[in-house]
Amino acid sequence: MAPTHDVLNQPPPLAGYDVYAADAALVEGVERHGAAWAQERLSLLGRLAGGAEAQEWGRLANENPPRLHTVDRYGNRIDEVEFHPSWHQLMEVAIGHGLHASSWVDEQPSPQVARAAGFSVWSQVEGGHGCPVSMTHAAVPALRVDPALAAEWLPRLTSYSYDFGLRPPAEKAGCLAGMGMTEKQGGSDVRTNTTVAVPAADGTYRLTGHKWFTSAPMCDMFLVLAQAPGGLTCFVVPRVLPDGTRNPFRIQRLKDKLGNRSNASSEPEFDETAGWRLGDEGRGVRTIIEMVMMTRLDCVIGSTSLMRACVAQATHHARHRQAFGGYLVDKPVMRHVLADLAVESEAATLLMLRLAAATDAAGIDPHEAAFRRLGLAVGKYWVCKRGPAVAAEALECLGGNGYVEDFPMARLYREAPLNSIWEGSGNVNALDVLRALAREPQALEAFFDEAGAAAGADARLDAALAEVKTELADTAEIEVRARRIVERMALVLQGSLLVRHSPPAVADAFCASRLGGDWGHAFGTMPAGVDSRAIVERATPKVA
């Protein structure tokens, strides 16, 4: 190395810290929602996530994407996907810590909250491997529709053993679930599916058709929508049949995606593929509705996790990088940007945990179930929309380093748009909110109860909530106004949560900018009076 090449003024890697403990909003929310019992295991997961080894797994899994092998060397059709060893390391931690199943098997209070916190922490290492974890988690409530199928599959799907490979499910220590819903001609409009399911003499069905976006094709079983004689129906489709033979699942290709590159997303073709009916014929959408609620929650968790990772990287960089005679974090304009990003991240975290708490309570409390119905659609729309904006601004905080693939921000930036597409795009979720408003008035009542719980604490919040009520009372061109309405609903809900539960500096900054209108069109344009120093200090990870 030439003597002129001294490495100066480069921040150290953000490693060797507890990702969970460093997130004050997350820690406080876990305690507030009754899951403090999980703190020790969340900190263990946080230390793993903040370690250099796990971060290297995430990098390698993305730099070595999965490879499709349609045939073996002799020409036999095998349709297998090969993953880098780092992918399996990530999966072993995720499954070993129950991120796919703990909310269904933990007997402690608030298991969904505890699991949401863990999923958020570990997803900061690498987002792609969270897909099969999330789908397995979401398949559990759908399978409960059929006691026989539930008895067969739930013990396998809730096992904490990661057992990769296509073998008879009964011989495996643990299984994973995937989903085959969308097709090229319809996307989210699954009622236009053309895959056909014909009843067979043995009580199963034979499926024929082509799916357009089926992720994690090496899962052991899939929930698949197909047109049975009675209409769109849900089926359980295993990769390997009970007798050990391969169920026809011909993978045409793996998608070459913008981000989420460690995760294999495929186009499988079914050709007389055996499927077991789950629920009644013609009730496919109704059968999977609880599964969709769970995957939407995971989209909110995933985007919240990504935003927190972005804020951690940006604040860490600014704390250690000097420019123009001082540290970046001490420059008022940079500190204002960081504070704005931190406020966005904390607002997402509080909403994510509140939705997880509602999911915990939905089975026994109709009011919480009604709130979840609307809150999840609102949260999925808004939190997932904010992810790309946060990633772009946080990347800029790192300057040129942020734009280089050697640093994690480039990967986070490419990952950011995904959750707004998965499980229904922004328009689909905005229209779902309108559908809930029209069909389920109790959901709107529950929403206003939650958003109004901070009434009188902040005049800007009170005014914004009154504005939302006025907007909803006006039904003229409501579909054209759907995004605007849902955005305002999300903001008043987040504002209510922040006013009740966050430090005054964070709540005031949010209400002044997002609700009071004292905000520009980019991050860093909040009013000058906010306590940006306190906000940034709260959001910055502390590394020994």
C-alpha positions as CSV (number, residue, x, y, z in Angstrom):
1,M,0.0,0.0,0.0
2,A,1.4,3.4,-1.0
3,P,2.3,5.6,2.0
4,T,0.0,8.3,0.6
5,H,-3.0,6.0,1.1
6,D,-3.9,6.6,4.7
7,V,-7.6,5.7,5.6
8,L,-8.9,8.6,7.6
9,N,-12.3,9.8,8.7
10,Q,-14.2,6.6,7.7
11,P,-16.8,5.5,10.2
12,P,-16.3,2.0,11.7
13,P,-18.7,-0.7,10.6
14,L,-22.0,-0.7,12.5
15,A,-21.4,-4.1,14.2
16,G,-21.0,-5.6,17.6
17,Y,-24.2,-4.2,19.2
18,D,-27.7,-5.3,20.3
19,V,-30.1,-4.3,17.5
20,Y,-33.0,-4.8,19.8
21,A,-31.7,-2.9,22.8
22,A,-30.6,0.0,20.6
23,D,-34.2,0.6,19.4
24,A,-35.8,2.5,22.3
25,A,-39.2,2.7,20.6
26,L,-39.3,-1.1,20.1
27,V,-38.1,-1.9,23.6
28,E,-40.7,0.4,25.2
29,G,-43.5,-0.9,22.9
30,V,-42.7,-4.5,23.8
31,E,-43.0,-3.7,27.4
32,R,-46.1,-1.6,27.0
33,H,-48.0,-4.3,25.1
34,G,-47.3,-7.0,27.7
35,A,-44.4,-8.9,26.1
36,A,-41.6,-7.9,28.5
37,W,-41.2,-11.6,29.3
38,A,-39.5,-11.9,25.8
39,Q,-36.8,-9.3,26.4
40,E,-34.0,-11.7,27.1
41,R,-34.5,-13.7,23.9
42,L,-35.1,-10.6,21.9
43,S,-31.7,-9.2,23.1
44,L,-30.1,-12.5,22.2
45,L,-31.5,-12.2,18.7
46,G,-30.5,-8.5,18.7
47,R,-26.9,-9.4,19.5
48,L,-26.8,-12.0,16.7
49,A,-28.3,-9.4,14.3
50,G,-25.8,-6.8,15.3
51,G,-22.8,-9.2,14.9
52,A,-20.4,-9.2,12.1
53,E,-20.9,-12.8,11.3
54,A,-24.7,-12.5,10.7
55,Q,-24.1,-9.3,8.6
56,E,-21.7,-11.3,6.5
57,W,-24.3,-14.0,6.0
58,G,-26.7,-11.3,4.7
59,R,-24.1,-9.9,2.3
60,L,-23.2,-13.3,0.9
61,A,-26.8,-14.5,0.6
62,N,-27.5,-11.5,-1.6
63,E,-24.3,-11.7,-3.7
64,N,-24.9,-15.4,-4.4
65,P,-28.5,-15.6,-5.4
66,P,-30.3,-19.0,-5.7
67,R,-29.8,-21.2,-8.7
68,L,-32.5,-23.2,-10.4
69,H,-31.8,-26.8,-11.4
70,T,-34.7,-28.1,-13.5
71,V,-33.1,-31.5,-14.3
72,D,-30.3,-33.5,-12.7
73,R,-27.2,-34.5,-14.7
74,Y,-29.0,-37.5,-16.1
75,G,-32.0,-35.5,-17.4
76,N,-34.5,-36.4,-14.7
77,R,-36.8,-33.5,-13.9
78,I,-36.1,-32.4,-10.3
79,D,-37.1,-28.7,-10.1
80,E,-34.8,-27.8,-7.2
81,V,-33.4,-24.5,-6.1
82,E,-29.8,-24.3,-4.7
83,F,-29.1,-21.7,-2.1
84,H,-25.8,-20.4,-0.8
85,P,-24.8,-21.7,2.7
86,S,-25.4,-18.2,4.2
87,W,-29.0,-18.4,3.3
88,H,-29.3,-21.6,5.4
89,Q,-27.5,-19.9,8.3
90,L,-30.0,-17.1,8.2
91,M,-32.9,-19.6,8.0
92,E,-31.6,-21.7,10.9
93,V,-31.5,-18.7,13.2
94,A,-35.0,-17.5,12.1
95,I,-36.6,-20.9,12.5
96,G,-34.6,-21.7,15.6
97,H,-35.9,-18.6,17.3
98,G,-39.5,-19.3,16.2
99,L,-40.0,-16.3,14.0
100,H,-42.2,-18.6,11.8
101,A,-44.3,-20.0,14.7
102,S,-43.7,-18.6,18.2
103,S,-46.9,-16.6,18.1
104,W,-48.9,-19.8,17.7
105,V,-47.1,-21.9,20.3
106,D,-46.0,-19.5,23.0
107,E,-48.3,-19.6,26.1
108,Q,-47.0,-16.2,27.4
109,P,-49.0,-13.0,27.0
110,S,-48.9,-11.0,23.7
111,P,-47.1,-13.6,21.6
112,Q,-47.8,-11.7,18.4
113,V,-46.1,-8.7,19.8
114,A,-43.0,-10.7,20.9
115,R,-42.8,-12.4,17.5
116,A,-43.3,-9.1,15.6
117,A,-40.4,-7.6,17.6
118,G,-38.2,-10.5,16.8
119,F,-39.1,-10.6,13.1
120,S,-38.3,-6.9,12.9
121,V,-34.9,-7.3,14.6
122,W,-33.7,-10.2,12.6
123,S,-35.0,-8.9,9.2
124,Q,-32.5,-6.0,9.6
125,V,-29.8,-8.5,8.8
126,E,-31.3,-9.6,5.4
127,G,-34.9,-9.2,4.1
128,G,-35.1,-11.9,1.5
129,H,-35.1,-15.0,3.8
130,G,-38.0,-13.5,5.7
131,C,-40.4,-14.5,2.9
132,P,-40.7,-18.3,3.7
133,V,-40.6,-17.4,7.4
134,S,-43.6,-15.1,6.9
135,M,-45.6,-17.5,4.7
136,T,-45.1,-20.3,7.1
137,H,-46.4,-18.1,9.9
138,A,-49.4,-17.0,7.9
139,A,-50.4,-20.5,6.8
140,V,-51.2,-21.7,10.3
141,P,-54.5,-19.8,10.7
142,A,-55.6,-20.8,7.2
143,L,-55.0,-24.5,7.8
144,R,-57.2,-24.4,10.9
145,V,-60.2,-24.3,8.6
146,D,-59.7,-28.1,8.1
147,P,-59.1,-30.0,11.3
148,A,-57.6,-33.0,9.5
149,L,-55.2,-31.0,7.4
150,A,-54.3,-28.9,10.5
151,A,-53.6,-32.0,12.5
152,E,-51.3,-33.3,9.8
153,W,-49.4,-30.1,9.0
154,L,-49.4,-27.8,12.0
155,P,-46.9,-29.9,14.1
156,R,-44.5,-29.8,11.1
157,L,-44.9,-26.1,10.4
158,T,-44.5,-25.1,14.1
159,S,-41.4,-27.1,14.6
160,Y,-38.3,-25.0,15.5
161,S,-36.1,-27.3,13.3
162,Y,-35.0,-26.0,9.9
163,D,-34.8,-29.1,7.7
164,F,-34.0,-28.2,4.1
165,G,-34.7,-30.5,1.2
166,L,-37.4,-32.2,-0.7
167,R,-38.4,-35.4,1.2
168,P,-41.6,-36.9,2.4
169,P,-43.0,-34.4,5.0
170,A,-43.6,-37.1,7.6
171,E,-39.9,-37.8,7.6
172,K,-38.8,-34.2,8.2
173,A,-38.0,-32.6,11.5
174,G,-39.7,-29.4,10.3
175,C,-41.5,-28.0,7.3
176,L,-42.1,-24.7,5.6
177,A,-45.1,-23.3,3.7
178,G,-45.4,-21.2,0.6
179,M,-48.2,-19.7,-1.4
180,G,-49.2,-19.8,-5.0
181,M,-51.9,-17.2,-5.5
182,T,-51.3,-14.8,-8.4
183,E,-51.3,-15.4,-12.1
184,K,-50.0,-13.4,-15.0
185,Q,-53.4,-12.3,-16.3
186,G,-54.7,-11.0,-13.0
187,G,-52.1,-10.3,-10.3
188,S,-54.0,-9.2,-7.2
189,D,-57.3,-9.9,-8.9
190,V,-57.1,-13.6,-8.1
191,R,-60.7,-14.2,-9.1
192,T,-59.4,-14.1,-12.7
193,N,-57.2,-17.2,-12.0
194,T,-57.3,-19.8,-14.7
195,T,-55.6,-22.7,-12.9
196,V,-58.1,-25.5,-12.9
197,A,-58.7,-28.0,-10.1
198,V,-60.6,-31.2,-11.1
199,P,-61.9,-33.6,-8.4
200,A,-60.1,-37.0,-8.4
201,A,-61.6,-40.4,-7.3
202,D,-59.4,-40.5,-4.1
203,G,-60.9,-37.2,-2.7
204,T,-58.1,-35.0,-3.8
205,Y,-58.0,-32.7,-6.8
206,R,-55.7,-32.4,-9.8
207,L,-54.5,-28.9,-10.6
208,T,-53.4,-27.7,-14.0
209,G,-52.1,-24.2,-14.6
210,H,-49.3,-21.6,-14.3
211,K,-48.6,-19.4,-11.4
212,W,-46.8,-16.1,-11.9
213,F,-45.1,-15.2,-8.6
214,T,-44.5,-18.1,-6.2
215,S,-41.7,-17.3,-3.8
216,A,-39.5,-19.8,-1.9
217,P,-40.3,-22.8,-4.2
218,M,-38.3,-25.2,-2.0
219,C,-41.0,-25.0,0.8
220,D,-42.6,-28.3,1.6
221,M,-46.2,-27.3,0.9
222,F,-48.1,-24.5,-0.7
223,L,-51.5,-22.9,-0.3
224,V,-52.7,-22.5,-3.9
225,L,-55.8,-20.9,-5.4
226,A,-57.4,-22.7,-8.3
227,Q,-60.8,-22.8,-10.1
228,A,-62.7,-25.9,-8.8
229,P,-66.2,-26.8,-10.2
230,G,-67.7,-24.6,-7.4
231,G,-65.5,-21.6,-8.0
232,L,-62.2,-20.3,-6.7
233,T,-60.9,-22.6,-4.0
234,C,-57.9,-23.0,-1.8
235,F,-55.8,-26.2,-1.9
236,V,-52.8,-27.6,0.0
237,V,-50.2,-28.7,-2.5
238,P,-47.2,-30.6,-1.2
239,R,-43.9,-30.7,-3.2
240,V,-43.5,-34.4,-2.2
241,L,-46.4,-36.7,-1.9
242,P,-46.9,-39.1,1.1
243,D,-45.5,-42.0,-0.9
244,G,-42.3,-40.1,-1.6
245,T,-42.9,-39.3,-5.2
246,R,-42.5,-35.7,-6.5
247,N,-45.7,-33.8,-7.0
248,P,-45.6,-32.1,-10.5
249,F,-44.3,-28.6,-9.7
250,R,-42.4,-27.6,-12.8
251,I,-40.4,-24.4,-12.2
252,Q,-40.2,-22.5,-15.4
253,R,-37.8,-19.9,-14.2
254,L,-36.7,-17.8,-11.2
255,K,-37.5,-14.1,-11.3
256,D,-34.7,-11.6,-11.8
257,K,-35.8,-9.1,-9.3
258,L,-34.8,-5.5,-8.4
259,G,-34.1,-6.5,-4.8
260,N,-34.9,-9.4,-2.5
261,R,-32.3,-11.3,-4.5
262,S,-31.5,-13.9,-1.9
263,N,-35.0,-15.2,-2.1
264,A,-36.1,-17.4,-5.0
265,S,-39.3,-16.3,-6.6
266,S,-40.5,-18.6,-9.3
267,E,-43.1,-19.5,-11.9
268,P,-44.3,-23.0,-11.2
269,E,-46.5,-24.9,-13.7
270,F,-48.9,-27.5,-12.4
271,D,-49.7,-30.5,-14.6
272,E,-52.2,-32.9,-12.9
273,T,-50.7,-31.8,-9.6
274,A,-52.3,-33.3,-6.5
275,G,-54.0,-30.9,-4.1
276,W,-56.1,-31.3,-1.0
277,R,-59.0,-29.0,-0.7
278,L,-58.8,-26.5,2.2
279,G,-62.3,-25.1,2.9
280,D,-65.4,-25.2,0.7
281,E,-65.3,-24.9,-3.0
282,G,-65.8,-21.4,-4.1
283,R,-64.7,-20.0,-0.8
284,G,-61.0,-19.7,-1.6
285,V,-60.6,-16.0,-0.8
286,R,-62.6,-16.4,2.4
287,T,-60.4,-19.3,3.4
288,I,-57.2,-17.4,3.1
289,I,-58.4,-14.1,4.5
290,E,-56.8,-14.6,7.9
291,M,-53.6,-15.7,6.1
292,V,-53.6,-12.4,4.1
293,M,-54.1,-10.4,7.4
294,M,-51.0,-12.1,8.8
295,T,-48.8,-11.5,5.7
296,R,-50.0,-7.9,5.5
297,L,-48.9,-7.5,9.1
298,D,-45.5,-8.9,8.1
299,C,-45.2,-6.4,5.3
300,V,-45.7,-3.6,7.9
301,I,-43.1,-5.3,10.1
302,G,-40.7,-5.7,7.2
303,S,-40.9,-2.1,6.1
304,T,-40.6,-0.9,9.7
305,S,-37.5,-3.1,10.1
306,L,-36.0,-1.7,6.9
307,M,-36.6,1.9,8.0
308,R,-35.0,1.2,11.4
309,A,-32.0,-0.3,9.7
310,C,-31.7,2.8,7.5
311,V,-31.9,5.2,10.4
312,A,-29.3,3.1,12.3
313,Q,-26.9,3.3,9.4
314,A,-27.5,7.0,8.8
315,T,-27.1,8.1,12.4
316,H,-24.1,5.9,13.0
317,H,-22.4,7.4,10.0
318,A,-23.2,10.9,11.0
319,R,-21.9,10.3,14.5
320,H,-18.5,9.3,13.3
321,R,-18.0,11.2,10.0
322,Q,-16.4,14.7,10.1
323,A,-16.9,17.4,7.4
324,F,-16.4,21.1,7.3
325,G,-14.8,21.3,10.7
326,G,-17.1,19.0,12.8
327,Y,-19.1,15.8,13.0
328,L,-22.0,15.5,10.6
329,V,-24.4,14.9,13.5
330,D,-23.5,18.3,14.9
331,K,-24.4,20.1,11.7
332,P,-27.9,21.5,12.2
333,V,-29.1,20.7,8.7
334,M,-27.9,17.1,8.8
335,R,-29.2,16.7,12.3
336,H,-32.6,17.9,11.1
337,V,-32.6,15.3,8.3
338,L,-31.7,12.5,10.8
339,A,-34.4,13.6,13.2
340,D,-37.0,13.6,10.5
341,L,-36.0,10.1,9.5
342,A,-36.0,8.9,13.1
343,V,-39.5,10.3,13.6
344,E,-40.8,8.4,10.6
345,S,-39.2,5.2,11.9
346,E,-40.6,5.6,15.4
347,A,-44.1,6.3,14.0
348,A,-43.9,3.1,12.0
349,T,-42.6,1.1,15.0
350,L,-45.5,2.2,17.3
351,L,-48.1,1.4,14.6
352,M,-46.5,-2.0,13.8
353,L,-46.6,-3.0,17.5
354,R,-50.2,-1.7,18.0
355,L,-51.3,-3.8,15.0
356,A,-49.5,-6.9,16.5
357,A,-51.2,-6.3,19.8
358,A,-54.6,-6.1,18.1
359,T,-53.8,-9.4,16.4
360,D,-53.2,-10.9,19.8
361,A,-56.5,-9.7,21.0
362,A,-58.6,-10.2,17.9
363,G,-59.8,-13.7,18.7
364,I,-61.4,-12.7,22.0
365,D,-62.2,-9.0,21.6
366,P,-64.5,-8.0,18.8
367,H,-63.5,-4.3,19.2
368,E,-59.8,-5.2,18.7
369,A,-60.7,-7.4,15.7
370,A,-62.6,-4.5,14.2
371,F,-59.7,-2.2,14.7
372,R,-57.3,-4.6,13.2
373,R,-59.5,-5.0,10.1
374,L,-59.1,-1.4,9.2
375,G,-55.8,-0.6,10.9
376,L,-53.9,-3.3,9.0
377,A,-55.1,-2.1,5.6
378,V,-54.3,1.5,6.5
379,G,-50.9,0.6,8.0
380,K,-50.0,-1.7,5.1
381,Y,-50.7,1.1,2.7
382,W,-48.8,3.9,4.5
383,V,-45.8,2.3,6.3
384,C,-44.9,0.3,3.1
385,K,-45.1,3.5,1.1
386,R,-42.7,5.3,3.5
387,G,-40.0,2.7,3.2
388,P,-38.5,3.8,-0.2
389,A,-38.5,7.4,0.8
390,V,-36.7,6.7,4.1
391,A,-34.2,4.4,2.3
392,A,-33.4,7.1,-0.4
393,E,-32.8,9.8,2.1
394,A,-30.8,7.6,4.5
395,L,-28.6,6.5,1.6
396,E,-27.8,10.1,0.8
397,C,-26.7,10.7,4.4
398,L,-23.8,8.3,3.7
399,G,-22.9,10.2,0.5
400,G,-21.0,8.1,-2.1
401,N,-20.5,5.2,0.3
402,G,-24.3,4.8,0.5
403,Y,-24.4,4.3,-3.3
404,V,-21.8,1.6,-3.3
405,E,-22.7,-2.1,-3.1
406,D,-20.0,-2.7,-0.5
407,F,-22.1,-0.9,2.1
408,P,-25.6,-2.1,3.2
409,M,-27.6,0.9,2.1
410,A,-27.6,-0.1,-1.6
411,R,-29.2,-3.4,-0.6
412,L,-31.7,-1.7,1.6
413,Y,-32.6,0.7,-1.1
414,R,-33.3,-2.1,-3.6
415,E,-35.3,-4.0,-1.0
416,A,-37.5,-1.0,0.0
417,P,-40.2,-1.0,-2.7
418,L,-41.1,-4.6,-2.3
419,N,-43.5,-4.6,0.7
420,S,-45.7,-2.1,-1.0
421,I,-46.3,-4.5,-3.8
422,W,-46.5,-7.8,-1.9
423,E,-49.9,-8.7,-0.5
424,G,-51.7,-6.0,-2.5
425,S,-50.3,-2.8,-4.0
426,G,-51.1,0.6,-2.6
427,N,-54.2,0.9,-4.7
428,V,-55.4,-2.5,-3.6
429,N,-55.0,-1.6,0.1
430,A,-56.6,1.8,-0.4
431,L,-59.6,0.2,-2.0
432,D,-59.7,-2.4,0.8
433,V,-60.0,0.5,3.3
434,L,-63.0,1.8,1.3
435,R,-64.5,-1.7,1.3
436,A,-64.2,-2.0,5.0
437,L,-65.7,1.5,5.5
438,A,-68.7,0.5,3.5
439,R,-69.3,-3.0,4.8
440,E,-68.0,-2.9,8.4
441,P,-69.0,0.3,10.2
442,Q,-67.8,-1.2,13.5
443,A,-64.3,-1.1,12.1
444,L,-64.4,2.7,11.5
445,E,-65.8,3.1,15.0
446,A,-62.9,1.1,16.5
447,F,-60.4,3.1,14.4
448,F,-61.8,6.4,15.7
449,D,-61.7,5.1,19.3
450,E,-58.0,4.4,18.9
451,A,-57.1,7.6,17.0
452,G,-59.2,9.6,19.5
453,A,-57.6,8.1,22.6
454,A,-55.3,11.1,22.8
455,A,-58.0,13.7,22.4
456,G,-57.1,17.0,24.0
457,A,-53.4,16.3,24.2
458,D,-52.4,18.1,21.0
459,A,-54.5,20.6,19.1
460,R,-52.9,19.7,15.8
461,L,-53.9,16.0,16.3
462,D,-57.4,17.0,17.2
463,A,-57.8,19.2,14.1
464,A,-56.4,16.5,11.9
465,L,-58.8,13.9,13.3
466,A,-61.7,16.2,12.7
467,E,-60.5,16.7,9.2
468,V,-60.4,12.9,8.6
469,K,-64.0,12.6,9.8
470,T,-65.1,15.4,7.4
471,E,-63.3,13.7,4.5
472,L,-65.0,10.4,5.2
473,A,-68.4,12.0,5.5
474,D,-68.0,13.2,1.9
475,T,-68.5,10.3,-0.4
476,A,-68.2,12.2,-3.7
477,E,-65.5,10.7,-5.9
478,I,-64.3,8.8,-2.8
479,E,-62.3,6.3,-4.9
480,V,-60.3,9.1,-6.5
481,R,-59.6,10.4,-3.1
482,A,-58.9,7.0,-1.6
483,R,-55.1,7.4,-1.3
484,R,-55.4,10.9,0.3
485,I,-58.0,9.6,2.8
486,V,-56.0,6.5,3.8
487,E,-52.8,8.6,4.2
488,R,-54.5,11.0,6.6
489,M,-56.0,8.1,8.5
490,A,-52.6,6.6,8.9
491,L,-51.1,9.9,10.1
492,V,-53.7,10.6,12.7
493,L,-53.4,7.0,14.0
494,Q,-49.6,7.3,14.2
495,G,-49.9,10.8,15.8
496,S,-52.2,9.4,18.4
497,L,-49.8,6.6,19.3
498,L,-46.8,9.0,19.4
499,V,-48.6,11.6,21.6
500,R,-49.5,8.9,24.1
501,H,-46.4,6.8,24.1
502,S,-43.3,8.6,22.8
503,P,-41.1,11.4,24.3
504,P,-42.5,14.9,23.8
505,A,-39.8,15.8,21.3
506,V,-40.7,13.0,18.9
507,A,-44.5,13.5,19.2
508,D,-44.2,17.3,18.8
509,A,-42.0,16.9,15.7
510,F,-44.5,14.5,14.2
511,C,-47.6,16.6,14.9
512,A,-46.0,19.8,13.8
513,S,-44.8,18.4,10.5
514,R,-47.2,15.5,9.5
515,L,-50.4,16.9,11.0
516,G,-49.8,20.7,11.4
517,G,-48.5,21.2,7.9
518,D,-45.2,22.7,8.9
519,W,-43.3,20.4,6.6
520,G,-41.8,20.6,3.1
521,H,-41.6,17.9,0.5
522,A,-38.3,16.2,1.6
523,F,-36.9,15.0,4.9
524,G,-35.2,17.6,6.9
525,T,-37.9,20.2,6.4
526,M,-39.6,20.1,9.8
527,P,-40.0,23.4,11.7
528,A,-36.9,24.8,13.3
529,G,-38.2,24.5,16.8
530,V,-38.2,20.7,17.1
531,D,-35.7,19.1,19.4
532,S,-33.7,17.4,16.7
533,R,-30.7,16.7,19.0
534,A,-32.9,14.7,21.5
535,I,-34.6,12.8,18.7
536,V,-31.3,11.8,17.0
537,E,-29.7,10.8,20.3
538,R,-32.7,8.5,21.0
539,A,-32.4,6.9,17.5
540,T,-28.6,6.4,17.3
541,P,-27.3,2.9,18.1
542,K,-24.7,2.8,20.7
543,V,-21.7,0.6,19.8
544,A,-19.1,-0.2,22.4
